[in-house]
């Protein structure tokens, strides 16, 4: 009886969380603009979506920003994780706690802070500022993904590589990096997903004429609910679900290797 009640409670939570999304997905295939009635299945809004130049431009910007920022975060975050791992004592704990701050910090604080920084430095807000901002909040996800993989390594593996004739650079690139590559990939996927999903930080650091998909959807929603919004959000939801599935597979594989 208790097991049945627990399952029912779990299903109620899932229904509460995902019913609105399922309705959105359903009505993205509705022939009518009305959200009150179903008038037949159609791909009309998806066709119009891909014919909308503004949305396609925003989608291109989103993918470009996500890929570039995630790659940069993966490279810098991996180097930072190795540096943090080699620290000792209170310095290591302090740097780790500072690294976690962007994850715990409210997005609006991060967004406004970066906007003020760009204004103070007279840095033009646009595509470059968006990429820098997304690298900034993507870095911690790479660090927290790579550090556990480093902790799993034999502490003597680096010294063993040096004893066998490898240079420090070769020891890191040919011995350490292949061992932590699953963590790097997981961090990349997390950074990519967070970049695609971000609205608040992007809203404050972008400039005129440069929009990602989240900002474009916000602008469309202010003018009223357009069925194309349902279509683009359905595609965005599907993309995020696919990314999270890859991340979970990678995390399960990493856990199994421990």
URLIN-V40807 format. One record per helix or strand of 2 or more residues. SS is the DSSP state (2 for helix, 1 for strand). FROM is the first residue (numbers start at 0). TO is the last residue. If there is no record, write none. Layout:
SS|FROM|TO ; SS|FROM|TO
//
This chain:
2|1|26 ; 2|43|50 ; 2|52|84 ; 2|88|103 ; 2|106|119 ; 2|126|151 ; 2|156|162 ; 2|167|196 ; 2|199|204 ; 2|212|221 ; 2|226|255
//
